[in-house]
Amino acid sequence: MTATSPVPFAGDAKRILVIKHGAFGDVIQAEGALRDIRENHPDAFIAVLTMKPYRTILTHCPHVDEVIVDERAPRWRIDRMRALRTKIRARGFDMIYDLQNSKRTAFYFRWMLKNARWSGTAAGCSHPHRANEPKKIRTLDRLAGQLEDAGLTIRHTRTPDVSWLADDVRDMLGAANVTTPYIVLVPGCSARHPQKRWPYYTELAGRLIAAGETIVTAPGPDEVELARAIPGICIEKTNWAELAGILKGARFVIGNDTGPSHLAAHMGVKGLALFGTHMPAERTGILTENFGAIEVDDLSALPVARVFDEVERRLSHSNSV
């Protein structure tokens, strides 16, 4: 397609596939894009292709009709690639919104869905995303720009809201003897990115408890031992909807740059994320009216006193307005 070629109209699509493999925080941030896709295609059948860990989240999503799991098999496994291609082609999708924009999804375009209308960065697709877009653009702005390039009207992409994911967890909190109000700490992060982990949540929890706060952690399976070492109440074995319910009911959330922090931010919860130099907070999309960040060169050098003082300042400010 040349620069002067007309862009095929996407608004008449009847069967739509959205690709969003992950990771967790990226799936959460795509909620607004899914909502906008639904508003622009109110009568269409919309499916999402994602990874198995995020199937439950997207099954809850009110903007989606079907969730298709992609095992992301090695591309040399031709048998499994053919099985996925057969599954996708059988559904007769006439519009693809590739929100992952990876080398893998570009391969899917070339090998599985070359004849479908396609929004993304894959070379030769019908609705190409801006090739001259700044590489350091904010995640939510990049999503909005892609949908605008496809001709969609954008109202929600920059302000995702996943409140629909949250379960009623009052019985769970009661069983754990959690009194309200409470503060949630998110001390973990992906094992692949240990530099994202602030090491002083134990000391922070002690200071907050001494100040009269109730402290709660709700760790993932790989973070239980870490959470158990932190003073307060540890609620284990939660699913995504229960975790969302715990976060949504919190007075405040303090966490690393990790999925649960993004989840809290995009439910309107007040909170604070702690960032090193791995990624500017602004680019991740975590900053909202209620959710802020402290950014430092070295998280291990970020003192407890600074975090505690910022939390107290934000809590005092919220109580005064």
C-alpha positions as YAML, in Angstrom:
chain: A
units: angstrom
residues:
- id: 1
  name: MET
  ca: [0.00, 0.00, 0.00]
- id: 2
  name: THR
  ca: [1.39, 3.41, -0.96]
- id: 3
  name: ALA
  ca: [1.14, 6.49, 1.22]
- id: 4
  name: THR
  ca: [-1.64, 7.83, -1.02]
- id: 5
  name: SER
  ca: [-3.70, 4.62, -1.16]
- id: 6
  name: PRO
  ca: [-7.09, 4.85, 0.55]
- id: 7
  name: VAL
  ca: [-7.35, 2.98, 3.86]
- id: 8
  name: PRO
  ca: [-10.08, 0.30, 3.70]
- id: 9
  name: PHE
  ca: [-13.03, 1.11, 5.94]
- id: 10
  name: ALA
  ca: [-12.92, -0.90, 9.19]
- id: 11
  name: GLY
  ca: [-16.24, 0.19, 10.64]
- id: 12
  name: ASP
  ca: [-18.28, -2.37, 8.70]
- id: 13
  name: ALA
  ca: [-16.42, -5.38, 10.15]
- id: 14
  name: LYS
  ca: [-18.71, -8.08, 11.53]
- id: 15
  name: ARG
  ca: [-16.25, -10.61, 12.94]
- id: 16
  name: ILE
  ca: [-13.25, -9.10, 14.69]
- id: 17
  name: LEU
  ca: [-10.13, -10.63, 16.24]
- id: 18
  name: VAL
  ca: [-8.09, -8.61, 18.73]
- id: 19
  name: ILE
  ca: [-4.60, -9.95, 19.48]
- id: 20
  name: LYS
  ca: [-3.20, -9.22, 22.93]
- id: 21
  name: HIS
  ca: [-0.91, -11.95, 24.23]
- id: 22
  name: GLY
  ca: [0.29, -10.16, 27.39]
- id: 23
  name: ALA
  ca: [1.84, -9.39, 29.72]
- id: 24
  name: PHE
  ca: [-0.56, -8.83, 32.62]
- id: 25
  name: GLY
  ca: [-0.11, -5.07, 32.88]
- id: 26
  name: ASP
  ca: [-0.41, -4.72, 29.10]
- id: 27
  name: VAL
  ca: [-3.64, -6.74, 29.07]
- id: 28
  name: ILE
  ca: [-5.05, -4.47, 31.78]
- id: 29
  name: GLN
  ca: [-4.06, -1.35, 29.85]
- id: 30
  name: ALA
  ca: [-5.73, -2.68, 26.70]
- id: 31
  name: GLU
  ca: [-9.16, -2.51, 28.39]
- id: 32
  name: GLY
  ca: [-9.87, 0.97, 27.08]
- id: 33
  name: ALA
  ca: [-8.88, -0.07, 23.56]
- id: 34
  name: LEU
  ca: [-11.24, -3.05, 23.77]
- id: 35
  name: ARG
  ca: [-14.01, -0.76, 24.94]
- id: 36
  name: ASP
  ca: [-13.40, 1.59, 22.01]
- id: 37
  name: ILE
  ca: [-13.32, -1.29, 19.53]
- id: 38
  name: ARG
  ca: [-16.66, -2.45, 20.91]
- id: 39
  name: GLU
  ca: [-18.18, 1.05, 20.71]
- id: 40
  name: ASN
  ca: [-17.03, 1.43, 17.11]
- id: 41
  name: HIS
  ca: [-18.33, -2.04, 16.23]
- id: 42
  name: PRO
  ca: [-21.44, -2.37, 18.46]
- id: 43
  name: ASP
  ca: [-22.98, -5.29, 16.56]
- id: 44
  name: ALA
  ca: [-19.82, -7.21, 15.69]
- id: 45
  name: PHE
  ca: [-18.63, -10.50, 17.12]
- id: 46
  name: ILE
  ca: [-15.35, -9.74, 18.94]
- id: 47
  name: ALA
  ca: [-12.82, -12.36, 20.00]
- id: 48
  name: VAL
  ca: [-9.47, -11.90, 21.73]
- id: 49
  name: LEU
  ca: [-6.42, -14.05, 21.11]
- id: 50
  name: THR
  ca: [-4.35, -14.18, 24.30]
- id: 51
  name: MET
  ca: [-2.15, -16.40, 26.43]
- id: 52
  name: LYS
  ca: [-3.58, -18.91, 28.90]
- id: 53
  name: PRO
  ca: [-2.75, -16.90, 32.08]
- id: 54
  name: TYR
  ca: [-5.01, -14.06, 30.91]
- id: 55
  name: ARG
  ca: [-7.97, -16.10, 29.69]
- id: 56
  name: THR
  ca: [-9.89, -15.67, 32.95]
- id: 57
  name: ILE
  ca: [-9.40, -11.90, 32.97]
- id: 58
  name: LEU
  ca: [-10.62, -11.44, 29.43]
- id: 59
  name: THR
  ca: [-13.50, -13.87, 29.93]
- id: 60
  name: HIS
  ca: [-14.81, -11.38, 32.50]
- id: 61
  name: CYS
  ca: [-14.45, -8.50, 30.03]
- id: 62
  name: PRO
  ca: [-17.88, -7.15, 28.98]
- id: 63
  name: HIS
  ca: [-16.55, -5.95, 25.61]
- id: 64
  name: VAL
  ca: [-15.56, -9.43, 24.37]
- id: 65
  name: ASP
  ca: [-17.62, -12.34, 23.03]
- id: 66
  name: GLU
  ca: [-14.95, -15.05, 22.97]
- id: 67
  name: VAL
  ca: [-11.45, -15.65, 24.29]
- id: 68
  name: ILE
  ca: [-9.13, -17.82, 22.21]
- id: 69
  name: VAL
  ca: [-5.99, -19.17, 23.91]
- id: 70
  name: ASP
  ca: [-2.74, -19.09, 21.97]
- id: 71
  name: GLU
  ca: [-0.15, -21.46, 23.42]
- id: 72
  name: ARG
  ca: [2.54, -19.53, 21.55]
- id: 73
  name: ALA
  ca: [4.10, -22.74, 20.33]
- id: 74
  name: PRO
  ca: [7.52, -22.53, 18.68]
- id: 75
  name: ARG
  ca: [7.08, -21.59, 15.06]
- id: 76
  name: TRP
  ca: [9.00, -24.68, 13.96]
- id: 77
  name: ARG
  ca: [6.11, -26.75, 15.37]
- id: 78
  name: ILE
  ca: [4.30, -26.65, 12.06]
- id: 79
  name: ASP
  ca: [1.56, -28.99, 13.35]
- id: 80
  name: ARG
  ca: [0.60, -26.60, 16.13]
- id: 81
  name: MET
  ca: [0.91, -23.55, 13.92]
- id: 82
  name: ARG
  ca: [-1.45, -25.19, 11.41]
- id: 83
  name: ALA
  ca: [-3.90, -26.06, 14.18]
- id: 84
  name: LEU
  ca: [-3.98, -22.45, 15.34]
- id: 85
  name: ARG
  ca: [-4.37, -21.22, 11.77]
- id: 86
  name: THR
  ca: [-7.28, -23.61, 11.20]
- id: 87
  name: LYS
  ca: [-8.97, -22.47, 14.42]
- id: 88
  name: ILE
  ca: [-8.66, -18.79, 13.56]
- id: 89
  name: ARG
  ca: [-9.61, -19.11, 9.91]
- id: 90
  name: ALA
  ca: [-12.69, -21.17, 10.78]
- id: 91
  name: ARG
  ca: [-14.16, -18.18, 12.59]
- id: 92
  name: GLY
  ca: [-14.16, -16.04, 9.47]
- id: 93
  name: PHE
  ca: [-12.66, -12.89, 10.93]
- id: 94
  name: ASP
  ca: [-12.86, -9.92, 8.59]
- id: 95
  name: MET
  ca: [-10.88, -7.43, 10.74]
- id: 96
  name: ILE
  ca: [-7.83, -7.95, 12.95]
- id: 97
  name: TYR
  ca: [-6.64, -5.45, 15.55]
- id: 98
  name: ASP
  ca: [-3.11, -6.52, 16.46]
- id: 99
  name: LEU
  ca: [-2.49, -4.80, 19.78]
- id: 100
  name: GLN
  ca: [0.59, -6.93, 20.44]
- id: 101
  name: ASN
  ca: [2.56, -5.85, 17.35]
- id: 102
  name: SER
  ca: [5.33, -8.38, 17.83]
- id: 103
  name: LYS
  ca: [7.45, -10.42, 15.45]
- id: 104
  name: ARG
  ca: [5.17, -13.35, 16.21]
- id: 105
  name: THR
  ca: [2.00, -11.52, 15.26]
- id: 106
  name: ALA
  ca: [3.65, -10.18, 12.11]
- id: 107
  name: PHE
  ca: [4.30, -13.84, 11.25]
- id: 108
  name: TYR
  ca: [0.62, -14.60, 11.90]
- id: 109
  name: PHE
  ca: [-0.31, -11.86, 9.43]
- id: 110
  name: ARG
  ca: [1.97, -13.27, 6.73]
- id: 111
  name: TRP
  ca: [1.18, -16.95, 7.25]
- id: 112
  name: MET
  ca: [-2.36, -17.12, 8.64]
- id: 113
  name: LEU
  ca: [-4.39, -14.04, 7.81]
- id: 114
  name: LYS
  ca: [-2.76, -12.32, 4.86]
- id: 115
  name: ASN
  ca: [-6.12, -11.58, 3.22]
- id: 116
  name: ALA
  ca: [-7.85, -10.11, 6.30]
- id: 117
  name: ARG
  ca: [-7.99, -6.40, 7.01]
- id: 118
  name: TRP
  ca: [-5.31, -5.86, 9.65]
- id: 119
  name: SER
  ca: [-4.53, -2.97, 12.00]
- id: 120
  name: GLY
  ca: [-0.96, -3.03, 13.28]
- id: 121
  name: THR
  ca: [2.68, -2.68, 12.38]
- id: 122
  name: ALA
  ca: [3.00, -5.80, 10.20]
- id: 123
  name: ALA
  ca: [4.53, -4.87, 6.85]
- id: 124
  name: GLY
  ca: [1.93, -4.75, 4.10]
- id: 125
  name: CYS
  ca: [-1.15, -4.75, 6.34]
- id: 126
  name: SER
  ca: [-4.25, -2.81, 5.27]
- id: 127
  name: HIS
  ca: [-4.39, -0.45, 8.27]
- id: 128
  name: PRO
  ca: [-0.73, 0.29, 9.05]
- id: 129
  name: HIS
  ca: [0.19, 1.97, 12.29]
- id: 130
  name: ARG
  ca: [2.41, 5.05, 12.07]
- id: 131
  name: ALA
  ca: [5.91, 4.09, 11.02]
- id: 132
  name: ASN
  ca: [7.28, 7.44, 12.22]
- id: 133
  name: GLU
  ca: [5.78, 7.24, 15.70]
- id: 134
  name: PRO
  ca: [8.28, 8.08, 18.50]
- id: 135
  name: LYS
  ca: [9.68, 4.89, 19.99]
- id: 136
  name: LYS
  ca: [9.31, 6.21, 23.54]
- id: 137
  name: ILE
  ca: [5.63, 7.07, 23.27]
- id: 138
  name: ARG
  ca: [3.35, 6.26, 26.20]
- id: 139
  name: THR
  ca: [1.71, 2.83, 25.94]
- id: 140
  name: LEU
  ca: [-1.83, 4.21, 26.05]
- id: 141
  name: ASP
  ca: [-1.05, 6.87, 23.45]
- id: 142
  name: ARG
  ca: [0.42, 4.21, 21.17]
- id: 143
  name: LEU
  ca: [-2.76, 2.15, 21.45]
- id: 144
  name: ALA
  ca: [-4.91, 5.21, 20.80]
- id: 145
  name: GLY
  ca: [-2.80, 6.18, 17.79]
- id: 146
  name: GLN
  ca: [-3.14, 2.73, 16.29]
- id: 147
  name: LEU
  ca: [-6.94, 2.74, 16.59]
- id: 148
  name: GLU
  ca: [-7.14, 6.27, 15.23]
- id: 149
  name: ASP
  ca: [-5.03, 5.16, 12.26]
- id: 150
  name: ALA
  ca: [-7.65, 2.48, 11.64]
- id: 151
  name: GLY
  ca: [-10.36, 5.17, 11.57]
- id: 152
  name: LEU
  ca: [-11.90, 4.52, 14.97]
- id: 153
  name: THR
  ca: [-13.32, 7.17, 17.29]
- id: 154
  name: ILE
  ca: [-11.37, 7.10, 20.55]
- id: 155
  name: ARG
  ca: [-13.02, 7.79, 23.92]
- id: 156
  name: HIS
  ca: [-11.64, 5.22, 26.38]
- id: 157
  name: THR
  ca: [-8.26, 3.93, 25.20]
- id: 158
  name: ARG
  ca: [-6.26, 6.44, 27.24]
- id: 159
  name: THR
  ca: [-8.36, 5.84, 30.39]
- id: 160
  name: PRO
  ca: [-8.83, 2.08, 30.88]
- id: 161
  name: ASP
  ca: [-11.11, 1.00, 33.74]
- id: 162
  name: VAL
  ca: [-11.10, -2.66, 34.79]
- id: 163
  name: SER
  ca: [-13.44, -2.28, 37.75]
- id: 164
  name: TRP
  ca: [-15.63, -4.96, 36.14]
- id: 165
  name: LEU
  ca: [-13.00, -7.55, 37.06]
- id: 166
  name: ALA
  ca: [-13.35, -7.08, 40.83]
- id: 167
  name: ASP
  ca: [-15.24, -9.70, 42.85]
- id: 168
  name: ASP
  ca: [-17.05, -8.95, 46.10]
- id: 169
  name: VAL
  ca: [-14.41, -10.05, 48.64]
- id: 170
  name: ARG
  ca: [-16.04, -8.93, 51.87]
- id: 171
  name: ASP
  ca: [-16.33, -12.53, 53.12]
- id: 172
  name: MET
  ca: [-12.70, -13.22, 52.19]
- id: 173
  name: LEU
  ca: [-11.51, -10.11, 54.04]
- id: 174
  name: GLY
  ca: [-13.66, -11.00, 57.03]
- id: 175
  name: ALA
  ca: [-12.27, -14.53, 57.16]
- id: 176
  name: ALA
  ca: [-8.76, -13.08, 57.15]
- id: 177
  name: ASN
  ca: [-9.66, -10.63, 59.95]
- id: 178
  name: VAL
  ca: [-8.92, -7.63, 57.76]
- id: 179
  name: THR
  ca: [-10.36, -4.46, 59.21]
- id: 180
  name: THR
  ca: [-11.09, -1.44, 57.05]
- id: 181
  name: PRO
  ca: [-9.62, 0.81, 55.95]
- id: 182
  name: TYR
  ca: [-6.54, -1.09, 54.85]
- id: 183
  name: ILE
  ca: [-3.42, -0.55, 52.72]
- id: 184
  name: VAL
  ca: [-2.21, -3.14, 50.21]
- id: 185
  name: LEU
  ca: [1.50, -3.67, 49.55]
- id: 186
  name: VAL
  ca: [2.67, -5.24, 46.28]
- id: 187
  name: PRO
  ca: [6.27, -6.28, 47.02]
- id: 188
  name: GLY
  ca: [6.81, -8.71, 44.15]
- id: 189
  name: CYS
  ca: [7.42, -8.48, 40.42]
- id: 190
  name: SER
  ca: [8.37, -10.70, 37.53]
- id: 191
  name: ALA
  ca: [11.33, -12.92, 38.38]
- id: 192
  name: ARG
  ca: [12.86, -11.83, 35.06]
- id: 193
  name: HIS
  ca: [13.10, -8.23, 36.28]
- id: 194
  name: PRO
  ca: [14.50, -8.27, 39.83]
- id: 195
  name: GLN
  ca: [15.68, -4.68, 39.34]
- id: 196
  name: LYS
  ca: [12.03, -3.62, 39.60]
- id: 197
  name: ARG
  ca: [11.75, -4.88, 43.18]
- id: 198
  name: TRP
  ca: [12.12, -2.39, 46.04]
- id: 199
  name: PRO
  ca: [13.67, -4.36, 48.93]
- id: 200
  name: TYR
  ca: [12.25, -2.54, 51.98]
- id: 201
  name: TYR
  ca: [8.55, -3.41, 52.19]
- id: 202
  name: THR
  ca: [9.08, -5.13, 55.54]
- id: 203
  name: GLU
  ca: [10.38, -1.92, 57.09]
- id: 204
  name: LEU
  ca: [7.67, 0.17, 55.42]
- id: 205
  name: ALA
  ca: [4.95, -2.14, 56.70]
- id: 206
  name: GLY
  ca: [6.33, -1.81, 60.23]
- id: 207
  name: ARG
  ca: [6.21, 1.97, 60.06]
- id: 208
  name: LEU
  ca: [2.71, 2.01, 58.62]
- id: 209
  name: ILE
  ca: [1.41, -0.40, 61.28]
- id: 210
  name: ALA
  ca: [3.01, 1.74, 63.98]
- id: 211
  name: ALA
  ca: [1.09, 4.67, 62.50]
- id: 212
  name: GLY
  ca: [-2.18, 2.76, 62.92]
- id: 213
  name: GLU
  ca: [-2.63, 1.32, 59.43]
- id: 214
  name: THR
  ca: [-3.85, -2.19, 58.56]
- id: 215
  name: ILE
  ca: [-1.50, -3.83, 56.06]
- id: 216
  name: VAL
  ca: [-2.52, -6.50, 53.55]
- id: 217
  name: THR
  ca: [-0.59, -8.46, 50.95]
- id: 218
  name: ALA
  ca: [-2.13, -10.78, 48.35]
- id: 219
  name: PRO
  ca: [0.84, -12.50, 46.69]
- id: 220
  name: GLY
  ca: [0.99, -14.63, 43.58]
- id: 221
  name: PRO
  ca: [2.15, -18.25, 43.88]
- id: 222
  name: ASP
  ca: [5.83, -17.33, 43.47]
- id: 223
  name: GLU
  ca: [5.71, -14.50, 45.99]
- id: 224
  name: VAL
  ca: [4.17, -16.17, 49.04]
- id: 225
  name: GLU
  ca: [7.37, -16.47, 51.07]
- id: 226
  name: LEU
  ca: [8.23, -12.86, 50.32]
- id: 227
  name: ALA
  ca: [4.79, -11.68, 51.46]
- id: 228
  name: ARG
  ca: [4.76, -13.83, 54.58]
- id: 229
  name: ALA
  ca: [7.90, -12.06, 55.79]
- id: 230
  name: ILE
  ca: [6.13, -8.69, 55.70]
- id: 231
  name: PRO
  ca: [4.20, -7.60, 58.81]
- id: 232
  name: GLY
  ca: [0.45, -7.55, 58.32]
- id: 233
  name: ILE
  ca: [-2.13, -9.94, 56.89]
- id: 234
  name: CYS
  ca: [-1.20, -12.17, 53.96]
- id: 235
  name: ILE
  ca: [-4.13, -13.43, 51.87]
- id: 236
  name: GLU
  ca: [-2.95, -16.33, 49.73]
- id: 237
  name: LYS
  ca: [-4.33, -18.25, 46.76]
- id: 238
  name: THR
  ca: [-6.40, -15.49, 45.20]
- id: 239
  name: ASN
  ca: [-7.53, -15.52, 41.61]
- id: 240
  name: TRP
  ca: [-7.45, -12.42, 39.40]
- id: 241
  name: ALA
  ca: [-11.00, -11.35, 40.26]
- id: 242
  name: GLU
  ca: [-10.40, -11.76, 43.99]
- id: 243
  name: LEU
  ca: [-7.14, -9.85, 43.78]
- id: 244
  name: ALA
  ca: [-8.96, -7.07, 41.93]
- id: 245
  name: GLY
  ca: [-11.60, -7.01, 44.67]
- id: 246
  name: ILE
  ca: [-8.95, -6.71, 47.40]
- id: 247
  name: LEU
  ca: [-7.20, -3.90, 45.54]
- id: 248
  name: LYS
  ca: [-10.41, -2.07, 44.71]
- id: 249
  name: GLY
  ca: [-11.39, -1.95, 48.38]
- id: 250
  name: ALA
  ca: [-8.02, -0.64, 49.55]
- id: 251
  name: ARG
  ca: [-7.54, 2.79, 51.03]
- id: 252
  name: PHE
  ca: [-4.15, 2.94, 49.30]
- id: 253
  name: VAL
  ca: [-1.83, 0.65, 47.31]
- id: 254
  name: ILE
  ca: [1.98, 0.74, 47.29]
- id: 255
  name: GLY
  ca: [3.79, -1.46, 44.82]
- id: 256
  name: ASN
  ca: [6.50, -2.05, 42.28]
- id: 257
  name: ASP
  ca: [6.08, -1.67, 38.53]
- id: 258
  name: THR
  ca: [4.13, -4.90, 38.23]
- id: 259
  name: GLY
  ca: [0.72, -6.13, 37.14]
- id: 260
  name: PRO
  ca: [-1.25, -5.69, 40.39]
- id: 261
  name: SER
  ca: [-0.07, -2.09, 40.69]
- id: 262
  name: HIS
  ca: [-1.34, -1.38, 37.17]
- id: 263
  name: LEU
  ca: [-4.58, -3.17, 38.02]
- id: 264
  name: ALA
  ca: [-5.12, -0.91, 41.04]
- id: 265
  name: ALA
  ca: [-4.27, 2.21, 39.06]
- id: 266
  name: HIS
  ca: [-6.82, 1.36, 36.38]
- id: 267
  name: MET
  ca: [-9.62, 0.82, 38.88]
- id: 268
  name: GLY
  ca: [-9.27, 4.35, 40.23]
- id: 269
  name: VAL
  ca: [-7.59, 3.25, 43.47]
- id: 270
  name: LYS
  ca: [-5.26, 5.71, 45.21]
- id: 271
  name: GLY
  ca: [-1.70, 4.54, 45.26]
- id: 272
  name: LEU
  ca: [2.01, 4.89, 44.64]
- id: 273
  name: ALA
  ca: [4.34, 2.91, 42.38]
- id: 274
  name: LEU
  ca: [8.09, 2.69, 42.92]
- id: 275
  name: PHE
  ca: [10.22, 2.87, 39.76]
- id: 276
  name: GLY
  ca: [13.88, 2.47, 38.99]
- id: 277
  name: THR
  ca: [15.43, 3.25, 35.62]
- id: 278
  name: HIS
  ca: [14.03, 0.22, 33.78]
- id: 279
  name: MET
  ca: [11.16, 2.30, 32.36]
- id: 280
  name: PRO
  ca: [9.80, 5.82, 32.97]
- id: 281
  name: ALA
  ca: [6.50, 5.67, 34.83]
- id: 282
  name: GLU
  ca: [4.88, 7.99, 32.29]
- id: 283
  name: ARG
  ca: [5.53, 5.55, 29.45]
- id: 284
  name: THR
  ca: [3.93, 2.63, 31.28]
- id: 285
  name: GLY
  ca: [0.57, 4.38, 31.60]
- id: 286
  name: ILE
  ca: [0.34, 3.75, 35.34]
- id: 287
  name: LEU
  ca: [0.06, 7.43, 36.26]
- id: 288
  name: THR
  ca: [-3.53, 8.55, 36.84]
- id: 289
  name: GLU
  ca: [-5.33, 11.21, 38.82]
- id: 290
  name: ASN
  ca: [-5.12, 8.98, 41.90]
- id: 291
  name: PHE
  ca: [-2.01, 6.90, 41.25]
- id: 292
  name: GLY
  ca: [1.45, 8.42, 41.37]
- id: 293
  name: ALA
  ca: [5.06, 7.25, 41.31]
- id: 294
  name: ILE
  ca: [8.47, 7.78, 42.85]
- id: 295
  name: GLU
  ca: [11.24, 7.37, 40.28]
- id: 296
  name: VAL
  ca: [14.88, 6.92, 41.28]
- id: 297
  name: ASP
  ca: [18.09, 5.72, 39.65]
- id: 298
  name: ASP
  ca: [18.51, 2.81, 42.07]
- id: 299
  name: LEU
  ca: [15.56, 1.29, 43.93]
- id: 300
  name: SER
  ca: [17.85, -0.28, 46.50]
- id: 301
  name: ALA
  ca: [18.92, 3.25, 47.48]
- id: 302
  name: LEU
  ca: [15.36, 4.55, 47.89]
- id: 303
  name: PRO
  ca: [14.94, 5.08, 51.66]
- id: 304
  name: VAL
  ca: [11.90, 3.90, 53.58]
- id: 305
  name: ALA
  ca: [11.45, 7.37, 55.05]
- id: 306
  name: ARG
  ca: [10.92, 8.92, 51.63]
- id: 307
  name: VAL
  ca: [8.27, 6.38, 50.66]
- id: 308
  name: PHE
  ca: [6.53, 6.61, 54.03]
- id: 309
  name: ASP
  ca: [6.47, 10.41, 53.90]
- id: 310
  name: GLU
  ca: [5.04, 10.39, 50.37]
- id: 311
  name: VAL
  ca: [2.33, 7.92, 51.38]
- id: 312
  name: GLU
  ca: [1.44, 10.03, 54.40]
- id: 313
  name: ARG
  ca: [1.35, 13.16, 52.26]
- id: 314
  name: ARG
  ca: [-0.97, 11.59, 49.73]
- id: 315
  name: LEU
  ca: [-3.24, 10.13, 52.38]
- id: 316
  name: SER
  ca: [-3.42, 13.47, 54.19]
- id: 317
  name: HIS
  ca: [-4.21, 15.24, 50.95]
- id: 318
  name: SER
  ca: [-6.99, 12.78, 50.07]
- id: 319
  name: ASN
  ca: [-8.52, 13.17, 53.52]
- id: 320
  name: SER
  ca: [-8.55, 16.96, 53.20]
- id: 321
  name: VAL
  ca: [-10.38, 17.19, 49.87]
...
